[in-house]
């Protein structure tokens, strides 16, 4: 059981040349009530986690006959206290980790609150957007992160374990209002070898939405990926009515020629509330581990937050 409270502040200044200076700070307080974590008895752990930083951006805009081009260099410096009490706090919401364009400029790159990326870190990169018209655009993001001092909390294979991180890049292309293509890359900082590649195509037609993806992932034992994975992902949804929809999808391992996962379910969404119920099958079949079947429930109150529950069958 945990209680997390956060106080945030930021301001923005614009120079005469158009450079955006955004200083920010954050003070977070956590209280964890733990029982039987790594063999420890019941315990209460409290921690105070301050953050301070500066975000600099310089958007350069050019309007041409073929659309508007915006090139935006980005630089950040973020200072945080080191992570402590890792072996006393259960990690339930930050187990998965992917370093990519979505968290390149994030204050904390972990996926949840149970882990904390401490020390002093700098993020350098750029955003480029070509807005062709109201429905078509091209967007590119690329950059690298640097750990300058303090304790580095990111594990080997994450791409952030060294002082200079892996390079990440992404490109998104919307050809029209119904067709979007994207590709993401993670390059090893040392030899520029591709660590991860993700390509996806999403199409919308009337009440249907279909997404087809291809992932090529290098083996990272520290993150539980013991061998290279090359897989295809397919997901689809169908709007039964204005508020109700059906979902379905699967993952397929190309290297091992086997199915990895099936999922299907239904959901509801309006302007205030959303929920989704799904049935999932994981085809692990590794030694003594058989196929795992589970029911998941996710809900969201759009002005407050959300949560979920997953139970095995």
C-alpha positions as CSV (number, residue, x, y, z in Angstrom):
1,X,0.0,0.0,0.0
2,X,1.4,3.4,-0.9
3,X,0.6,7.1,-0.6
4,X,2.3,9.5,-3.1
5,X,1.9,13.2,-3.0
6,X,3.5,15.6,-5.5
7,X,3.9,19.4,-5.6
8,X,4.9,20.8,-9.0
9,X,6.0,24.3,-10.2
10,X,7.1,25.6,-13.6
11,X,7.3,28.9,-15.4
12,X,8.2,29.9,-19.0
13,X,10.3,32.8,-20.3
14,X,10.7,33.7,-23.9
15,X,13.8,35.6,-25.2
16,X,13.7,38.2,-27.9
17,X,15.2,35.6,-30.3
18,X,12.4,33.1,-29.5
19,X,14.2,30.7,-27.2
20,X,11.8,29.2,-24.6
21,X,13.3,28.9,-21.1
22,X,11.2,26.6,-18.8
23,X,12.5,26.2,-15.3
24,X,10.7,23.7,-13.2
25,X,10.8,22.0,-9.8
26,X,9.0,19.2,-8.1
27,X,8.7,17.9,-4.5
28,X,7.4,14.4,-4.0
29,X,6.7,12.6,-0.8
30,X,6.1,8.8,-0.6
31,X,5.0,6.5,2.2
32,X,5.0,2.8,1.6
33,X,3.4,0.2,3.9
34,X,5.2,-3.1,2.9
35,X,4.8,-6.7,4.0
36,X,7.1,-9.6,3.0
37,X,9.2,-7.8,0.4
38,X,12.3,-9.8,-0.3
39,X,11.8,-11.7,2.9
40,X,11.5,-8.6,5.1
41,X,8.8,-8.3,7.7
42,X,6.2,-5.5,7.8
43,X,7.7,-2.1,7.4
44,X,6.9,1.5,6.7
45,X,9.2,3.4,4.4
46,X,9.0,7.1,3.8
47,X,11.1,9.1,1.3
48,X,11.2,12.7,0.1
49,X,12.2,13.1,-3.6
50,X,13.0,16.6,-4.9
51,X,13.6,17.6,-8.5
52,X,14.8,20.8,-10.2
53,X,15.6,21.4,-13.8
54,X,15.6,23.6,-16.9
55,X,14.1,23.0,-20.3
56,X,15.4,25.0,-23.3
57,X,13.8,24.9,-26.8
58,X,14.3,27.1,-29.8
59,X,11.5,26.5,-32.4
60,X,12.5,27.7,-35.8
61,X,9.5,28.0,-38.2
62,X,9.5,28.3,-42.0
63,X,6.3,28.6,-44.0
64,X,6.6,27.4,-47.6
65,X,4.1,26.6,-50.4
66,X,4.3,22.9,-49.4
67,X,3.4,23.5,-45.7
68,X,4.9,24.7,-42.5
69,X,8.3,23.4,-41.3
70,X,9.2,23.6,-37.6
71,X,12.7,22.5,-36.3
72,X,13.0,22.6,-32.6
73,X,16.4,21.9,-30.8
74,X,15.8,20.8,-27.2
75,X,18.2,20.7,-24.2
76,X,17.4,19.8,-20.7
77,X,19.3,19.6,-17.4
78,X,17.5,17.7,-14.5
79,X,18.8,17.3,-10.9
80,X,17.3,14.7,-8.6
81,X,18.2,12.9,-5.4
82,X,19.6,9.4,-5.6
83,X,17.2,6.4,-5.4
84,X,17.2,4.6,-2.1
85,X,15.6,1.6,-0.4
86,X,15.2,-0.4,-3.6
87,X,15.3,-3.7,-1.8
88,X,12.6,-2.6,0.7
89,X,10.0,-1.2,-1.8
90,X,8.1,-3.6,-4.1
91,X,8.3,-2.6,-7.7
92,X,4.8,-3.2,-9.1
93,X,4.2,-0.4,-11.7
94,X,7.7,0.2,-13.1
95,X,8.8,-3.3,-14.2
96,X,8.5,-2.7,-17.9
97,X,11.0,-0.2,-19.4
98,X,11.6,1.0,-23.0
99,X,13.8,4.0,-23.7
100,X,12.4,5.8,-26.8
101,X,11.2,9.1,-28.2
102,X,8.2,9.2,-25.8
103,X,10.4,9.5,-22.7
104,X,13.6,11.0,-24.2
105,X,12.6,14.4,-22.7
106,X,10.7,13.1,-19.7
107,X,11.8,14.1,-16.2
108,X,11.6,10.4,-15.0
109,X,12.0,7.7,-17.7
110,X,10.6,4.9,-15.5
111,X,7.1,3.7,-16.4
112,X,5.8,4.0,-12.8
113,X,6.3,5.6,-9.4
114,X,8.0,2.6,-7.6
115,X,11.3,3.4,-9.2
116,X,13.1,6.7,-9.3
117,X,15.7,7.9,-11.8
118,X,18.1,9.9,-9.6
119,X,21.3,11.9,-10.2
120,X,21.9,14.7,-12.6
121,X,21.0,14.0,-16.2
122,X,21.0,16.0,-19.4
123,X,18.8,15.3,-22.4
124,X,19.7,16.6,-25.9
125,X,17.8,16.2,-29.2
126,X,15.4,17.8,-31.6
127,X,11.8,17.7,-32.9
128,X,11.0,18.3,-36.5
129,X,7.4,18.7,-37.9
130,X,6.3,19.2,-41.5
131,X,2.6,20.2,-41.4
132,X,1.4,19.7,-44.9
133,X,-2.2,20.5,-44.4
134,X,-4.9,19.8,-41.8
135,X,-4.7,16.0,-42.2
136,X,-1.1,15.3,-43.3
137,X,2.1,15.7,-41.4
138,X,5.6,14.3,-40.9
139,X,7.1,14.3,-37.4
140,X,10.7,13.3,-36.4
141,X,12.2,13.1,-33.0
142,X,15.8,12.1,-32.2
143,X,18.3,12.5,-29.3
144,X,20.4,11.2,-26.5
145,X,20.6,11.3,-22.7
146,X,23.6,11.9,-20.6
147,X,24.1,10.8,-16.9
148,X,26.4,13.5,-15.4
149,X,26.6,12.6,-11.7
150,X,25.0,10.7,-8.9
151,X,23.6,7.2,-8.8
152,X,22.4,5.7,-12.2
153,X,19.3,3.6,-11.5
154,X,18.9,2.2,-15.0
155,X,19.9,-1.4,-15.5
156,X,22.2,-2.9,-18.2
157,X,20.5,-3.2,-21.5
158,X,18.1,-0.4,-20.9
159,X,20.1,2.0,-23.1
160,X,20.6,4.4,-20.2
161,X,23.1,2.4,-18.0
162,X,26.2,4.3,-19.3
163,X,27.1,8.0,-19.0
164,X,26.1,8.5,-22.6
165,X,22.9,6.7,-23.5
166,X,21.9,4.9,-26.7
167,X,20.6,7.1,-29.5
168,X,16.8,7.0,-30.0
169,X,14.9,8.2,-33.1
170,X,11.3,8.0,-34.3
171,X,9.3,9.1,-37.4
172,X,5.5,9.5,-37.7
173,X,3.8,10.0,-41.0
174,X,0.1,10.7,-41.4
175,X,-0.9,10.3,-45.1
176,X,-4.5,11.3,-44.4
177,X,-7.0,11.3,-41.6
178,X,-7.3,7.5,-41.8
179,X,-3.7,6.2,-42.3
180,X,-0.8,6.7,-39.9
181,X,2.7,5.0,-40.2
182,X,5.4,5.1,-37.6
183,X,8.9,3.7,-37.0
184,X,11.1,3.8,-34.0
185,X,14.8,3.0,-33.5
186,X,17.3,2.6,-30.7
187,X,20.9,2.6,-31.7
188,X,23.8,1.3,-29.5
189,X,25.9,4.3,-28.4
190,X,29.2,2.4,-28.9
191,X,28.9,0.9,-32.4
192,X,25.6,2.4,-33.6
193,X,24.1,-1.1,-33.9
194,X,20.3,-1.3,-33.9
195,X,19.1,-2.5,-30.5
196,X,15.4,-2.1,-31.2
197,X,13.3,-1.4,-34.2
198,X,9.5,-1.0,-34.1
199,X,7.4,-0.3,-37.2
200,X,3.6,0.1,-37.2
201,X,0.8,1.0,-39.6
202,X,-2.6,2.1,-38.3
203,X,-5.7,2.4,-40.5
204,X,-9.2,3.7,-39.7
205,X,-12.2,3.0,-41.8
206,X,-15.7,3.9,-40.7
207,X,-16.1,1.9,-37.4
208,X,-13.0,-0.2,-37.8
209,X,-9.5,0.6,-36.5
210,X,-6.6,-1.8,-37.3
211,X,-3.0,-1.7,-36.4
212,X,-0.2,-3.9,-37.7
213,X,3.3,-3.8,-36.2
214,X,6.7,-5.4,-36.6
215,X,9.2,-5.5,-33.8
216,X,12.9,-6.6,-33.9
217,X,14.3,-6.6,-30.4
218,X,17.9,-7.5,-29.4
219,X,18.3,-9.8,-26.4
220,X,18.6,-8.0,-23.1
221,X,18.8,-10.6,-20.2
222,X,18.7,-7.9,-17.5
223,X,15.2,-7.0,-18.7
224,X,14.0,-10.6,-19.0
225,X,14.6,-10.8,-22.8
226,X,17.0,-13.8,-23.0
227,X,17.1,-14.0,-26.8
228,X,16.5,-11.9,-29.8
229,X,12.8,-11.4,-30.5
230,X,11.3,-10.8,-34.0
231,X,7.5,-10.5,-33.8
232,X,4.3,-9.3,-35.5
233,X,1.6,-7.6,-33.6
234,X,-2.0,-7.1,-34.8
235,X,-4.7,-5.3,-33.0
236,X,-8.2,-4.2,-34.0
237,X,-11.3,-2.5,-32.6
238,X,-14.8,-2.1,-33.9
239,X,-17.3,0.5,-32.6
240,X,-20.6,-1.2,-32.0
241,X,-22.2,2.1,-31.1
242,X,-21.2,5.6,-30.1
243,X,-20.0,4.4,-26.7
244,X,-19.4,0.6,-27.0
245,X,-16.6,-1.1,-28.8
246,X,-15.0,-4.6,-29.3
247,X,-11.2,-5.2,-29.2
248,X,-9.0,-8.1,-30.4
249,X,-5.4,-8.8,-31.2
250,X,-2.5,-11.2,-31.2
251,X,1.4,-11.4,-31.1
252,X,3.3,-13.8,-33.2
253,X,7.0,-14.9,-32.9
254,X,8.6,-15.0,-36.3
255,X,11.9,-16.7,-35.2
256,X,10.2,-19.5,-33.3
257,X,7.2,-19.7,-35.6
258,X,4.6,-19.6,-32.7
259,X,1.9,-17.5,-31.3
260,X,2.8,-15.5,-28.2
261,X,-0.5,-13.9,-27.1
262,X,-4.2,-13.6,-27.9
263,X,-6.5,-10.9,-26.5
264,X,-10.1,-10.0,-27.0
265,X,-12.8,-8.0,-25.1
266,X,-15.1,-5.1,-25.1
267,X,-15.2,-1.6,-23.6
268,X,-17.3,1.6,-23.0
269,X,-16.2,5.2,-23.3
270,X,-18.0,8.6,-22.9
271,X,-16.9,12.1,-22.1
272,X,-16.4,11.3,-18.4
273,X,-15.8,7.6,-17.9
274,X,-14.2,4.7,-19.7
275,X,-13.6,1.0,-19.0
276,X,-12.4,-2.1,-20.8
277,X,-12.7,-5.8,-20.0
278,X,-10.5,-8.3,-21.8
279,X,-9.5,-12.0,-21.9
280,X,-5.8,-12.7,-22.5
281,X,-3.9,-15.9,-23.3
282,X,-0.1,-15.9,-23.0
283,X,1.5,-18.9,-24.7
284,X,4.8,-19.1,-22.8
285,X,5.2,-22.9,-22.7
286,X,8.6,-22.7,-21.2
287,X,9.6,-25.8,-19.1
288,X,7.0,-26.0,-16.4
289,X,5.2,-22.8,-17.3
290,X,2.0,-23.5,-19.2
291,X,-0.3,-21.2,-21.1
292,X,-1.5,-18.4,-18.8
293,X,-5.1,-17.2,-19.1
294,X,-6.3,-14.0,-17.4
295,X,-9.1,-11.5,-17.2
296,X,-8.3,-7.8,-17.1
297,X,-10.4,-4.8,-16.1
298,X,-9.3,-1.2,-16.8
299,X,-11.2,1.9,-15.9
300,X,-10.6,5.7,-16.2
301,X,-12.3,8.7,-14.7
302,X,-11.1,11.3,-17.2
303,X,-10.9,14.2,-14.7
304,X,-9.4,12.2,-11.8
305,X,-7.4,9.1,-12.9
306,X,-7.8,5.4,-13.3
307,X,-6.7,1.9,-12.4
308,X,-7.0,-1.7,-13.3
309,X,-7.2,-5.3,-12.1
310,X,-5.8,-8.4,-13.7
311,X,-6.5,-11.9,-12.4
312,X,-5.4,-15.3,-13.6
313,X,-7.8,-18.1,-14.4
